[in-house]
Amino acid sequence: MRLAILTVIAALIAGPAAAEFKRVNERDNFISLVENRDLTRLGIRLNVTDNGKISGRAFGQKVSGEWSWSSGFFCRDLYVNGDVLDEANCQTVEVKGNTLRFTSDKGTGDFADLRLK
């Protein structure tokens, strides 16, 4: 009985579990998240528009690019000052609160978390 009471008390003190990232599968859902907002991270500020354009700055350098939505993936090319930064890459997108997580190579590679501002 004492163990059961301690378990209940511990659960009450711990509070609800942290929210998990949820996969964004639809283009329209993605657009609703990024529309009229910037994606930010230390030294980075990007704008992703509904017409397939990416613009912004990263560590003082001009960033541009194009994107499309393909079979549940965010596919993009990025350029810094006109030079290729990263070849075309399709990524999973997940959301948790005001954070979007982009995971390269269709969800099998590295990820970057960007805040929605």
N, C-alpha and C positions, 0 to 999 in steps of 0.2 A: 504494500500500500504506500509506504514512504517513497519508494522508487517511482511509482506512478505520479505522485504529487510533485516530486522533483522534476520529472520529465515535463509535466504541464507547466510548471513555473519557468523552466528553461525555455520552453517554446514561446511563452508569453514575453519573456525578456528579449529573445532573439528577434521577434517581430516577423513581418512577412518576408519571404524569400526575395532576393534581388531580382528585378525584372530581367528577363532574358531577351536577347536579340531575336527579332522576328524577321523572317525572309520577306523581301519585297519581290513579288513575282510578276506584277503587272506594270506596264509603262505608265498608265494613268495614275496609279498609286504613287509611283516614283515622282511623277510630275507634281502631284499634289504636295509632296514633301518638300521639294526644292524650289517650287515656284515663288519668285520674289524674295528669295533668301540666299544668303551666301553660305558656302561650305568653308569652314575655317579650321585651322590647326596652327600651332606655333609657326609663324613665318609664312603661312599660306592663307590666301583668300581666293576662292573660286566661285564663279557663277555658272550654273548649268541651266540653259534655257530649253523651253519646250520645242524649239525648232532645230535641235541637234547641235548647238554651239556650246563651247566651254571657253570662258575667258577669266582672266584674273592675274594674280601675281603670286610668286613664290620666292621668298628670300630676295626681294628686290628685282626679280626678273619677270618679264612679261610671259604669261602662260596662255596658250590658246589650244583649241582642239575641236574635234567633232565627236559626236556620240550617236548611237542608235540603240534600240532595244531589240534583242533577238532571242526568242525562245526563253524568256525569263532572265536574261542576262543583260547587264549594262556593258556595251561594247564601245571602246573609245580609243582615239589616237590623241597623244599630247605632244605639244611643241613648246620649247622655251626659247624665246627670242627668235622664233622661226625655225630652229633646229629640232629635229626629232628627239624627244625626250624618251619616249617609250613607244614601241611598235604597237599595232592594234592588239588590244587585249579585252577579252570578255570576262566580266566579273560578276560575282554575286553581290547583291546589295541587301543589307539587313538594317533594321532600325530598332533603336531602344531610346525612348524619350526624344531628346534633341540630337542624338548621335546617329550618324549613318556609318556603317562599316562596309567598306568595299574590299572584297577578297579576290585577288587576281587569279588567273588561270581557271576560270569557272568554279571558283571556290576552293581550289586545292593549293593555292600559293600564299604569298604574304598578304596581310591585310593592313588597311589604314582606316583609322577612325577619324571622321571629320564632324565637327559640330555645325548644326544649323543655326544661323544667326539672322 
